[in-house]
Amino acid sequence: MFPFMVISMSDFSLANDSFVQRFFYPMTNVIQNYAWGSPSSFSQLFGIDNQSGEPQAEIWMGAHPNGCSMVTDNGQQTTLSSLISKNLNLFLSEKVASRFGELPYLFKVLAAEKALSVQVHPNKQQAESGYALEEQQGIPMTAGNRNYKDANHKPELVYALTDYTAMNGFRSIDEILEHFHYLDIPELHSMINDLAGDQTPNGLACFFASLLSLEGEQKGMALTMLLMKAKLSDTPVFQLISELEQQYPGDVGLFAPLLLNVITLKPGQAMYLDAETPHAYIKGTGLEIMANSDNVLRAGLTPKYMDINELVSCTQFNEKPADRLLLSPVEQGDVMEYQIPVEDFKFSIVQNSHKREITTEGAEILLPLDELMVLTHQCGETCVIEKGQSVFIPAYAESYKLDCVGRVARAYS
């Protein structure tokens, strides 16, 4: 099914004088069994077996060291990162290799049965300086108080496969004040008055930091009153708080839906999540593509370490209008291209393809969502990939033909 092709060494050359070359590398991907995952979503959508019934949270497609995909090279199983490292210019393209030095994105299927933590990702400069400082301080990479796992930013795009509820960006300060005035919690009066008197990004930053810093009796009383008011209200935002309390009792992040926009993407809708913007995935299954980073600064709904000072320094406290949360694609026939404001990755959905010719400029990962797909290279190699499985296509393929009656998700650079 996946024949090898021998290509002229005048065209392609690795360290050896000759090597067996192929254009399509079917991937075996890591499934991350995080506690917030769904035991059934991957099975329902893609027929992926889960006999153990444990939560399946993320399918990682890429070359990240914490969950690197496997491919077959010269008849041997190897990591995708090892394959790419043979010759970065060939596998990634000279432009991508010189700019990033690695596959610059990580592609995922993410299934959330429970809410993920509220989090912020640093921008590139913040990540570089934060990582360098923690390395200098000798903080172990596995330490609970380690903020920076690498020197990269982590912008993300999410594409919904099911109804997908998330929080993203700050509500208007007027909305935030309206919510907290409704609560009328004595323990919060002082900080609410401060925000009302300083309705600027600086005022919102102080309010956000003060809320996250609540401790002891003040925190306990504030949360008790929050939950009492939530049970008395039939509005969606307070119903959500009641649901989250079942997952994260006593967590100050239960205030987050009052500060952040709450949105439910319908299947086929997409949203971009920029660096320095607080967000959280609450429930649903979707595709996620991001820069190749694992940097997370947490802001609630988590038992893990929260560095509030670092979090605030890496957050933009700007209002984000709810009507601007969705990312609309540029449609060209049956191709929907999502305009992403970073160089690390591109993303599109390709539908109803019959011998559709696609030109590659960098390394690609394809994932059929509804039906199997067939790939054909001009040199004669063909590859059949079932829905829910993925394939890596190196830059040197240059072009290929795609046949699939359903949707194919295309992650590329």
C-alpha positions as CSV (number, residue, x, y, z in Angstrom):
1,M,0.0,0.0,0.0
2,F,2.9,2.4,0.7
3,P,5.6,1.6,-1.9
4,F,9.1,3.1,-1.5
5,M,10.4,5.2,-4.4
6,V,14.1,5.5,-5.3
7,I,14.9,9.1,-6.4
8,S,17.9,10.4,-8.2
9,M,20.7,11.5,-5.9
10,S,21.2,14.6,-8.1
11,D,17.8,15.8,-6.8
12,F,17.9,14.6,-3.2
13,S,20.8,13.8,-0.9
14,L,21.2,13.0,2.7
15,A,24.4,12.2,4.6
16,N,24.8,8.9,2.8
17,D,25.6,8.5,-0.9
18,S,22.2,6.9,-1.4
19,F,18.9,6.3,0.4
20,V,15.5,5.0,-0.1
21,Q,13.1,7.9,-0.5
22,R,9.3,8.1,-0.1
23,F,6.9,10.9,-0.2
24,F,4.2,9.8,2.2
25,Y,4.9,8.7,5.8
26,P,1.8,7.3,7.6
27,M,2.0,8.3,11.3
28,T,1.5,6.4,14.5
29,N,0.5,9.0,17.0
30,V,0.7,9.3,20.8
31,I,-2.6,9.5,22.7
32,Q,-2.3,11.5,25.9
33,N,-4.5,10.1,28.7
34,Y,-5.0,13.2,30.7
35,A,-7.8,13.1,33.4
36,W,-9.9,15.7,31.7
37,G,-10.2,13.7,28.5
38,S,-13.1,11.8,27.1
39,P,-13.3,8.0,27.1
40,S,-15.5,7.9,24.1
41,S,-15.0,10.8,21.7
42,F,-12.1,9.4,19.7
43,S,-13.9,6.1,19.3
44,Q,-17.1,7.8,18.2
45,L,-15.5,10.1,15.7
46,F,-12.7,7.9,14.3
47,G,-13.2,4.4,15.6
48,I,-10.1,4.5,17.7
49,D,-10.1,1.6,20.2
50,N,-10.3,2.3,23.9
51,Q,-10.8,-1.0,25.6
52,S,-9.5,0.3,28.9
53,G,-12.1,3.0,29.1
54,E,-9.6,5.6,30.4
55,P,-9.9,9.2,29.4
56,Q,-8.3,10.0,26.0
57,A,-7.5,13.7,25.9
58,E,-5.2,14.5,23.0
59,I,-3.8,12.8,19.9
60,W,-0.4,14.4,19.1
61,M,0.7,14.7,15.5
62,G,4.2,16.1,15.2
63,A,7.7,16.0,16.4
64,H,7.3,17.3,20.0
65,P,9.6,15.4,22.4
66,N,6.8,14.9,24.9
67,G,4.7,12.9,22.4
68,C,6.6,12.4,19.1
69,S,4.8,10.6,16.3
70,M,6.4,7.4,14.8
71,V,6.9,6.7,11.1
72,T,8.6,4.0,9.1
73,D,11.9,4.8,7.5
74,N,13.8,2.2,5.4
75,G,11.6,-0.5,7.0
76,Q,12.3,0.6,10.6
77,Q,10.1,2.4,13.0
78,T,11.6,5.8,14.0
79,T,10.4,9.0,15.5
80,L,9.3,11.8,13.2
81,S,11.9,14.1,14.8
82,S,14.7,11.6,13.9
83,L,13.5,11.4,10.3
84,I,13.4,15.1,9.9
85,S,16.8,15.6,11.6
86,K,18.5,13.6,8.8
87,N,18.2,16.7,6.6
88,L,16.2,19.7,7.8
89,N,16.4,21.5,4.5
90,L,14.9,18.5,2.6
91,F,12.2,17.6,5.0
92,L,11.1,21.1,6.1
93,S,12.3,23.3,3.2
94,E,15.3,25.5,3.4
95,K,13.2,28.5,4.4
96,V,11.5,26.7,7.4
97,A,14.7,25.0,8.5
98,S,16.6,28.2,8.6
99,R,13.8,30.1,10.4
100,F,12.8,27.4,13.0
101,G,15.3,24.6,12.9
102,E,12.5,22.0,13.6
103,L,9.0,21.2,12.6
104,P,7.5,24.5,13.8
105,Y,4.0,23.2,14.8
106,L,2.2,20.6,16.8
107,F,-1.2,19.3,15.5
108,K,-3.7,17.7,17.8
109,V,-7.1,16.3,18.2
110,L,-8.3,17.4,21.6
111,A,-11.3,15.9,23.5
112,A,-12.3,17.6,26.7
113,E,-14.9,15.9,29.0
114,K,-13.9,18.3,31.8
115,A,-12.6,21.8,31.7
116,L,-8.9,22.5,31.2
117,S,-7.1,25.2,33.3
118,V,-7.5,28.9,32.5
119,Q,-4.2,29.7,31.0
120,V,-2.0,32.3,29.2
121,H,0.8,31.6,26.8
122,P,3.8,34.0,26.7
123,N,4.8,35.8,23.5
124,K,8.1,34.9,21.8
125,Q,10.2,37.5,23.6
126,Q,8.7,36.6,27.0
127,A,9.3,32.9,26.4
128,E,12.9,33.4,25.4
129,S,13.8,35.6,28.4
130,G,11.8,33.5,30.9
131,Y,13.3,30.3,29.7
132,A,16.8,31.7,29.8
133,L,16.3,33.0,33.3
134,E,14.9,29.7,34.7
135,E,17.8,27.9,33.1
136,Q,20.2,30.3,34.7
137,Q,18.5,29.8,38.1
138,G,18.8,26.0,37.7
139,I,15.1,25.2,38.1
140,P,14.6,21.6,37.0
141,M,12.5,21.1,33.9
142,T,10.2,18.8,35.9
143,A,9.8,21.2,38.9
144,G,6.3,22.2,39.8
145,N,7.2,25.8,39.8
146,R,8.9,25.8,36.4
147,N,7.0,28.2,34.1
148,Y,9.0,27.9,30.9
149,K,9.6,24.5,29.3
150,D,11.1,26.0,26.1
151,A,11.9,29.4,24.5
152,N,8.9,29.5,22.1
153,H,5.5,31.2,22.0
154,K,2.3,29.2,21.7
155,P,-0.3,30.8,19.5
156,E,-3.2,28.3,18.8
157,L,-6.1,27.7,16.4
158,V,-9.0,25.4,17.4
159,Y,-11.4,23.9,14.8
160,A,-14.5,22.4,16.3
161,L,-15.5,18.8,15.4
162,T,-18.4,18.8,17.9
163,D,-20.0,21.6,19.9
164,Y,-16.9,23.1,21.6
165,T,-17.3,25.4,24.6
166,A,-14.4,27.6,25.6
167,M,-13.4,30.9,27.2
168,N,-11.3,33.3,25.3
169,G,-10.2,36.9,26.1
170,F,-11.5,39.5,28.5
171,R,-15.1,40.7,28.5
172,S,-15.7,44.5,28.4
173,I,-15.0,46.1,31.8
174,D,-18.6,47.2,31.9
175,E,-19.7,43.5,31.6
176,I,-17.3,42.5,34.3
177,L,-18.5,45.2,36.7
178,E,-22.1,44.3,36.0
179,H,-21.5,40.7,36.9
180,F,-19.7,41.5,40.2
181,H,-22.2,44.2,41.2
182,Y,-24.8,41.5,40.8
183,L,-22.9,39.2,43.1
184,D,-22.5,42.0,45.7
185,I,-19.9,40.0,47.7
186,P,-18.6,42.2,50.6
187,E,-15.2,40.5,50.5
188,L,-14.7,41.9,47.0
189,H,-16.2,45.4,47.4
190,S,-12.8,47.1,47.7
191,M,-11.3,45.6,44.6
192,I,-14.5,46.1,42.6
193,N,-14.6,49.8,43.6
194,D,-10.9,50.1,42.5
195,L,-11.8,48.7,39.1
196,A,-14.9,50.9,38.7
197,G,-12.6,53.9,39.4
198,D,-9.9,52.8,37.0
199,Q,-11.5,51.2,34.0
200,T,-8.2,50.8,32.1
201,P,-6.0,47.8,31.3
202,N,-4.0,48.6,34.4
203,G,-7.1,48.6,36.5
204,L,-8.2,45.3,35.1
205,A,-4.7,43.8,35.7
206,C,-4.9,44.8,39.4
207,F,-8.4,43.4,39.7
208,F,-7.4,40.1,38.0
209,A,-4.3,39.7,40.2
210,S,-6.2,40.5,43.4
211,L,-8.9,38.0,42.5
212,L,-6.4,35.2,41.9
213,S,-4.6,36.1,45.1
214,L,-7.6,35.6,47.4
215,E,-6.7,33.3,50.3
216,G,-8.2,31.9,53.5
217,E,-11.5,33.1,54.8
218,Q,-11.8,35.9,52.3
219,K,-11.5,33.4,49.4
220,G,-13.8,30.9,51.1
221,M,-16.6,33.5,51.7
222,A,-16.3,35.0,48.2
223,L,-16.6,31.5,46.6
224,T,-19.5,30.6,48.9
225,M,-21.5,33.7,47.9
226,L,-20.6,33.2,44.2
227,L,-22.0,29.6,44.3
228,M,-25.2,30.8,46.2
229,K,-25.9,33.4,43.5
230,A,-25.1,31.0,40.7
231,K,-27.7,28.5,42.0
232,L,-30.3,31.3,42.1
233,S,-29.6,32.3,38.5
234,D,-30.8,30.6,35.3
235,T,-28.4,32.5,33.1
236,P,-25.9,30.4,31.1
237,V,-22.8,32.0,32.6
238,F,-23.9,31.2,36.2
239,Q,-25.0,27.7,35.2
240,L,-21.5,27.2,33.8
241,I,-20.0,28.2,37.1
242,S,-22.2,25.7,38.9
243,E,-21.0,23.0,36.5
244,L,-17.3,24.0,36.9
245,E,-17.6,23.9,40.7
246,Q,-18.3,20.1,40.4
247,Q,-14.9,19.7,38.8
248,Y,-12.9,22.3,40.7
249,P,-14.4,22.9,44.1
250,G,-12.9,25.7,46.0
251,D,-10.9,27.0,43.0
252,V,-10.7,30.8,42.5
253,G,-10.9,30.1,38.7
254,L,-14.7,29.7,39.2
255,F,-14.8,33.5,38.8
256,A,-13.3,33.2,35.3
257,P,-16.6,33.0,33.3
258,L,-17.5,36.4,34.7
259,L,-14.3,37.9,33.3
260,L,-13.8,36.0,30.1
261,N,-15.9,35.6,27.0
262,V,-17.7,32.2,26.9
263,I,-18.4,30.8,23.4
264,T,-19.6,27.5,22.0
265,L,-18.2,26.8,18.6
266,K,-20.5,24.8,16.3
267,P,-18.9,21.9,14.3
268,G,-16.8,23.5,11.5
269,Q,-16.3,26.8,13.3
270,A,-12.8,28.0,14.3
271,M,-11.2,30.4,16.7
272,Y,-7.7,31.8,17.1
273,L,-6.1,32.1,20.5
274,D,-3.3,34.6,20.6
275,A,-0.4,34.8,23.0
276,E,-0.9,36.8,26.2
277,T,-4.6,36.1,26.1
278,P,-6.4,34.1,28.9
279,H,-8.4,31.2,27.7
280,A,-9.7,27.8,28.7
281,Y,-11.3,24.8,26.9
282,I,-14.4,23.7,28.7
283,K,-16.0,20.8,26.8
284,G,-16.0,19.3,23.3
285,T,-13.7,17.8,20.7
286,G,-11.8,19.7,18.1
287,L,-8.6,20.1,16.2
288,E,-5.8,22.2,17.6
289,I,-2.8,23.5,15.8
290,M,-0.1,25.5,17.7
291,A,3.5,26.5,17.6
292,N,5.8,23.8,18.9
293,S,5.8,24.8,22.6
294,D,4.7,23.6,26.0
295,N,4.7,27.0,27.8
296,V,1.6,27.5,30.1
297,L,1.0,30.1,32.8
298,R,-2.1,29.0,34.7
299,A,-4.8,31.3,36.0
300,G,-7.3,29.0,37.8
301,L,-9.3,25.8,37.4
302,T,-6.2,23.8,38.3
303,P,-4.5,22.2,41.3
304,K,-1.1,23.1,39.7
305,Y,1.3,25.9,40.4
306,M,0.1,29.5,39.6
307,D,2.8,32.2,39.4
308,I,0.5,35.2,39.5
309,N,3.2,37.9,39.0
310,E,4.6,36.1,35.9
311,L,1.1,35.5,34.7
312,V,0.2,39.2,34.9
313,S,3.4,40.3,33.3
314,C,2.6,38.0,30.3
315,T,-1.0,39.0,29.9
316,Q,-2.6,41.8,27.8
317,F,-5.5,43.2,29.7
318,N,-7.5,44.4,26.7
319,E,-11.2,43.9,26.1
320,K,-11.9,41.3,23.4
321,P,-15.3,41.8,21.8
322,A,-17.2,38.6,21.7
323,D,-18.4,39.1,18.1
324,R,-14.7,39.0,17.0
325,L,-13.9,35.6,18.5
326,L,-14.7,33.5,15.5
327,L,-12.1,33.1,12.8
328,S,-13.8,33.1,9.4
329,P,-11.9,31.3,6.6
330,V,-11.1,32.5,3.1
331,E,-13.1,30.2,0.9
332,Q,-11.8,29.1,-2.5
333,G,-14.1,26.5,-3.9
334,D,-14.0,23.6,-1.6
335,V,-10.9,24.8,0.3
336,M,-11.2,26.9,3.4
337,E,-8.0,28.7,4.3
338,Y,-7.7,30.2,7.8
339,Q,-5.6,33.4,8.0
340,I,-3.3,33.0,10.9
341,P,-1.1,36.0,12.0
342,V,2.1,33.9,12.7
343,E,4.6,32.2,10.6
344,D,4.8,29.0,12.6
345,F,1.9,27.2,10.9
346,K,-1.0,27.4,8.4
347,F,-4.3,25.5,8.5
348,S,-6.9,24.7,6.0
349,I,-9.9,22.4,5.5
350,V,-10.1,20.7,2.0
351,Q,-13.4,19.1,1.0
352,N,-14.7,17.1,-1.9
353,S,-11.4,16.4,-3.6
354,H,-11.1,14.5,-6.8
355,K,-7.5,14.3,-8.1
356,R,-7.0,17.7,-6.4
357,E,-3.4,18.8,-7.0
358,I,-1.8,20.4,-3.9
359,T,1.6,22.1,-4.0
360,T,3.8,21.9,-0.9
361,E,6.2,24.6,0.3
362,G,7.0,23.0,3.6
363,A,6.3,19.9,5.7
364,E,2.6,18.9,5.9
365,I,0.4,16.7,8.1
366,L,-2.9,15.6,6.6
367,L,-5.8,14.2,8.7
368,P,-9.0,12.9,7.0
369,L,-12.0,13.7,9.2
370,D,-14.9,11.9,7.5
371,E,-13.8,9.3,5.0
372,L,-10.5,7.6,3.9
373,M,-8.3,9.6,1.6
374,V,-6.0,8.5,-1.2
375,L,-2.7,10.4,-2.0
376,T,-0.8,10.0,-5.2
377,H,2.6,11.4,-6.1
378,Q,3.6,12.1,-9.7
379,C,6.4,9.5,-9.3
380,G,3.7,6.8,-8.8
381,E,3.6,6.3,-5.0
382,T,0.2,6.0,-3.6
383,C,-1.0,6.1,0.0
384,V,-4.4,5.3,1.6
385,I,-5.1,6.8,5.0
386,E,-8.3,6.0,7.0
387,K,-10.3,8.8,8.7
388,G,-8.7,9.7,12.1
389,Q,-5.3,8.6,10.9
390,S,-2.6,11.0,9.7
391,V,0.3,11.2,7.2
392,F,3.4,13.3,7.1
393,I,4.4,14.8,3.7
394,P,8.0,16.3,3.5
395,A,8.7,19.5,1.6
396,Y,10.6,17.6,-1.1
397,A,7.4,16.0,-2.3
398,E,6.7,19.4,-4.0
399,S,3.2,18.3,-5.0
400,Y,0.7,15.5,-4.7
401,K,-2.9,14.6,-5.7
402,L,-5.6,14.2,-3.1
403,D,-8.8,12.1,-3.4
404,C,-11.4,12.3,-0.6
405,V,-15.1,12.8,-0.6
406,G,-15.1,14.2,2.9
407,R,-13.1,16.9,4.8
408,V,-9.3,16.7,5.1
409,A,-7.5,18.9,7.7
410,R,-4.2,20.2,6.4
411,A,-1.6,21.5,8.8
412,Y,1.5,22.9,7.1
413,S,4.2,25.6,7.0
